[in-house]
Every structure is written in C-alpha cells, then in structure tokens.
Amino acid sequence: MKMKRGESGSWSSRRAPTEPRSVLLNIRKADHRVQSGDDDLACYFYRRALQFAGDGALPQEEAAELRRAQAALAEAAGRAHSRRVARLTERGLPPQQWSPRLRESLELAAAPRPYHDHDPARTYAQDPTHHFYPGLPRIQFYDPARFDWVQALESATAAIREELVGLLAKSRDSLRPFVRNADGRPMGVGKALVDGQNWGVLALCEQGWADSAYVRQCPLTWDTLLRHAPVPRVPGWGPSAVFSLLKAGAHIGAHTGMYNTRLICHLPLIVPPGCRFRVGDEVREWEEGKLMIFDDTIEHEAWNDGPEDRVVLIFDIWRPELTDQEKLELTMLFSD
C-alpha cells in the first residue's frame, strides 16, 4: 500500500518534530565535536547552523556566534580534508588518481559552506549526516524488480524467519536499543526511543564487524546476504545487518542516515496490521517477504500501530549507480 503526503491515512498528523532548528544549539554541538576531535561531525553541525540562520536578521549574540562558526567550519573542514587526502594517499590513491565524483565529494566536504543547496522544488533532499556524494539520483524507494538478487533473498524469507524466532527465543533479553545516547550526534529520532526498548535490535553485523555468536545461530540468514546482496565490505563502515524489533504502539521519529553511497533494505519478517513506513513524501506498509529498498539520507520515519511487535531484517547495499572504481575509492576512504 502506498500513500503520498496529505492523503488519507498519511503521516502528517502524527509526525514527530525534527531536530531543533536552533542556530546556537547546533553551534554548541559543533564546538563539542571539535573538542572531542571529530571534525567531520563538527562540520555537519556548523553547516546546519548556517542553514538555519539563512539570510534573515539575527540577534546580536547569534550573529557574533555565527561569524565565529563560519571561521571554525573552515578550520574543521580543512583539517578533515587533510586527513582524508593523507589516508587515501597512504592507501595508494593519491589525488591525481581520484575519479571525478570522489574528487567533487571531497571538495564539497571541505568547502566552508552548507553541504549543498537545497532545490526549493524538492521538499525532501538527500541530507546525509556524514558524507555527501554528488551525482546520485534522488529516489525515495527503489523498485526491487531492478535488482536480480532480490528474488533469491525473498525466497528465503520463511527460513530466515525461522532462524529469527529461534534467536528471539534464546536472546530476546539481549535486545539492545537501536538508538543509543550518542553524545550529541545527529539523530532526529524521538527522544523517547533513546536508550529505550521500543526499538531494539539483535545485530548480526554492525559497521563491518560481525557478532560470531549471532551469526552461528543464523547461518542461513548470513550466508544468504553474503551470497546474494551487494553488501559493502568495508571494516568500520559496512555491512550492517540487524534484526530490528519495533514494539506495538511505537513510533520512530523523522531522521536521516549518514552516507548516500549506500541504500538500506528491509526484509519484513513479522508484520502485524498497522505498520507504516515513510520516506520523503511517500508512506508504505511493510509486507512480509517483500523487500523494501530506500535511500535513508532522505528523511524517514516509522510507526507500529498494530497489536504485536514488528520485526524486519535491515541491511545495507552499495548504490547501484556507483562504478567498481568508485566503490574501491570509497572503501579506501571509509575503512578503518
């Protein structure tokens, strides 16, 4: 079932507020990230402050802080860029060998200005929190039929669900919050879910690091993903594959993901009636065994209005528009 914004049953009347649009709050978050040595995330918050400030008149305190933030952004972006160049060079990819899109993405990341100019005609743009890669199409939901590996994965739904049920029987008490208190990191997710159990996960693999105990209990799930899905194999970055449980009555607030060079996949395994998912201006309902593929750097949120818990297998894949050369470059850029 698909619905556009404003149609009957749409998300608008129940939408949670997004991250506060406060200039000073975002500058404070950026300053904190600089002090902790995280220039990439500092740039994200400095740029948000500049975006929220716009061209309008500001109170004297905010105007002074904004001028300081502009200088701090230039310094943080320069430091981050130098580290990226050094990392890639050390790994055998000096600047003269960069592909055009990699070069442009690094230049955008180093520029002391907001990430990118939003097209006012587009209500929902790609807005990654960590790295924007240019030239990739803005597609909210991808058609699973365009991927030749999807049928094999969907055909394994019953077997994957059986492994999930067995895992939950042994490890349900080990469910941990999907959203942890992240010390000022951008989330946009309702604060009620932070460090709570309304949205919990059992992680087979996170950011490229597998949990051997869970993988041993779900060998078919793990093997099916690795054999069929084009998952990124980048230590410290990907793949990620988790069983995600959303409790009855829970709502995941609007938020965006970190990198637009990957897509997120949902394989619905246990879905009671009343479970909805929004990406951009379109709302869909999960259907058991029917894969959803979407760009998580476009604002999204989820509801479980059903009487039981909802469980989906979430994993990430490379964007199909990337070339093999670009995937290799991104692996060198993002791997630990």
N, C-alpha and C positions, 0 to 999 in steps of 0.2 A: 504493500500500500504506500503510495507516495502523495505528499501534500505540499503545496507551496505556502510560503508565509502569508498569513491572513485568511487562509481557507478554514473551513470548519474543522475543529479538532487540531488546529495548528498550535505551535509552541508559544505564540506571542503573549498570551495572557498569563503564562506561568514562568516566563523567562526570569532567571536569576540575574542580579546585577553583575556587570563585568568588573574587572579590576578598577579601583578608584582612579578617576581621571584627575589626579592631583599633581600639579607641577612639582610642588615641594616634596611630596611623598616620594615621587619617582626619583628625584634628585638625591634624597636621603638614601634610598635603596641603592642607587648607583655608587654613592660615596662609600657605603658599607662594602660593596663588592670590590671597589678599588683597594680598600684597606685589607681585604682578605686575599688579594692577588688575582681576582677573577675579572680581568679586563673585558672579556667577551660579554659577560652578563652586565657589567657596568655600562658598557656601550648601549646595550638594549634599554636599560632604564634611563640613561641620559637622553637617548633618542625619543623615548616615549614622552619625557618631559617636554622636549622641544615640539613634538607633535601636538601635545595637549595645549601648549602655550599659544600656538597659532600666531596670527598676526594682530590679535587684539591687544588693547592696553592692559597692563598688568600692575598690580600693587607694587610699591617700591621694593619691598622685600623680595618678592618673586622675581622682579626684573633683575635685581642685583644677583640673585642666585642663578638665574638663567644665564647671565653673561659668564659667570664662573663655570657653570655646567658646560657651556659651549667650549671653553678652553680645556676643561677636564676631559670632555669627549674626544677632542683632537689628540690629547696626550694618550689616553687609554687606547684609542683606535690605532695610533702609531705603534704603541708597544705590542698590541696584539698582532698587528700586521707583521712586524719584525719577527715575532716568534713563529708565525705561520711560514714565512719565507725561509727562515732558518730550518724549520722542521722538514719542509719539502726538499730543500737543497741537500740536507744531510741524508735524506732517503732516496737520493738520486734523481730528483725532479727540480732542477734549477729553473728560475723564471723564464729563461729563453725556450724552455720545453713545454710550458703550460699551454693547454688548449684555450681557445678564446673565451669559453664560458667560465672556466675556472678563473682565468685572469680577471674577468669582469666581476665575478662574485667576490674575489678578494679585494678588488678596488672599491666595490660598494661597501664591503665590511670596514674598510679603512677610512672611508670618507667621513669627515666630521659633520654629518647631517643625518636626518631621519633615514631609516632603512631604504625606503623607496616612496615615490609619490603615489598616493592612492588615487586611482581613477574615480572621480565622484560618481560616475555612472555605475560603478560596481560597489554594491553595498558590502560585499564580503570579499576581501582580497586575501592573497596569501600573506600571512603575517607570522613567520617563524620566529621563535624567541631567540634562537642561537645563530643561524646562518641562512641567509637568503641566496639562492642560486638562480640566476636570471634565465629568462627564455623558456621557462617551463609553463605549459598551459594551465590556466585556472579551471580545473574540473572538480566539482564538489564530490560527486560519486562517479566512479568508473564503471563501465559495463563489464561485468565478469566474463561475458562471452568473448571479449577480445583477448583473453589470456588462455593459452592452450593447456595450462596446468591445472586450471580450476576444477574441471570435471573430476580428475583423479582425487583431488582433495575433498570435494563434496561427497564423492562416493564412499569416502572413509568415515563419514560423519558418525554412523552408528558405532563403529569400532572405537573412535575417539571418545564418544560419549561414554562408552562402557569403561574406558580407562579413567575418564574423569570421575565417574561415580565411585570407582574403586579408590581413587586418590582421595576424594572427599570423605569416604568412609574412614580412612586412616588418618587423614591430615586436616580435616575441617578446622580443628582448633589452631592450625598453623597459618590460616589465612591472615595476611597482614595488610594494612591499609595500602591501597594503590597510591593514595596521595599522602606522603609523609610531610611533617613540618619541615619545610625546605629552607629555613633561614632566609626568608625574603625573596626566594626565587619566584618567577612569574608563574602563576597557575590560572587565575581567573575562575577557579573551581570554588563552589560554595564552601565557606569556612567550616560548615557543619561536618563536611566529609574529611577534613584534615585530621589525620591520626585517628579516624573513626573506622568502624567496621561495616558501614553501609555499603562501601565499595571496597571489596577485598580481592586479593589475588593469591594464586599459587603459581610461582614463576618457574617455568622450565629453563628459561634463559633470559637474562637481562643484560643489555648493552654488550652482547657478545660473550658473556660469562655464563656457562651452563651450570645448573644445580644437578649434580650427578644423582642424588637421591631421587628427585622427582623424574628425571629422565629415565632412570631404571624402572620406575613404576609406570611410565607411559612410553614404552619403546616404539609402539606403532605411531603414536602422535608425532614424536620427534623424528622418526625415520621418514614419515610422510612429508613433513615440512621440508626436511633437508633434501629429499629426492625430487620433490616436485616444485616447490615455491622458490622464486628467485630471491631468497633472503640475503641481506648483506652480511658478509662475514668479515667484520671489522672489530678487532678487540677494543673494548671500551666504548663501542658505538652500536653494534648490531651483530647478530639478530637479537630481537626480543620476542619471546613467545610466552604468554601467560594465560592461565585460566582466570577470567575476570568475573567475579560474582557481584551482582548489584541486587541488594535486598529489596523485598517488596516495599513499595511506597517511597523508595529513594529517588533522588534527583541529582545528577551530576551537572554542575553549573557550567556555563559557557566558558570555553578556554581554547587555546591554540597550542599546537605542537612545536617542536624545536627545529626541525630541518625539513625543507620542502623537496629534498632529493630522495625522499622515501615516501611510500604510501603505507597506510595502515589497513589491515584486513581483519574482519570479524567473521568467524565461523560460529553461528549460533548453535548451541548445543541443548540448552534447556531454556525455553522461552514461553512463559505464561502469557495470556492475553493482556494487552495494555502496555506493552513495552515499545517505546518510541525513541528514535534517534534523529537528531537534526544536524545537518552540515550546511552551513550558509543559510539559504532561504528554503531548503527542502527538508521535509520530515519523512522518514520511512519507518516501517515497523520491521523488526527482526523476524525472520522466518527460519525455523530450524533447518539446518543443512543447506541454506542458501547464503553464499558468501557475499559480504559487503566489502567493497574496496573504496577508500576515500582518502582525500588529502586532509590530514589532520592539522595543517597550518592554516586552514580556513576554519573560522570559529565553529565549534560544535558543542553539543550537549546531549544528555540522555535522561530518560525517565523510565522507571518501572512502576506503573500504576496497577500491576497485576497482583494476584493474591499470593504468589510464590516468588522465590528468588530466581533471577535470570543469570545464566552463565553462558559466556561466549569465550572462544579461544581467540585471543588477539595476537597478531604477529605483524612484522613489518617486511616490506619488499622494496627492492630498488624501483625507482620510477622507470617506466618503460621507455621514456624519451631519452634517457642517458645512453651515451655510447660506451663501449668497453673501455676506451681510453679515459673517459670521464669517471667511470666507476673506479678505475685504478687510481686516478688522481685523488678522488675523494677518500678512498681507503687510506692513502698515504697522509692525507690531511687530517683525518679524524681519528685514526687508530692511536692507541696509547703507545 
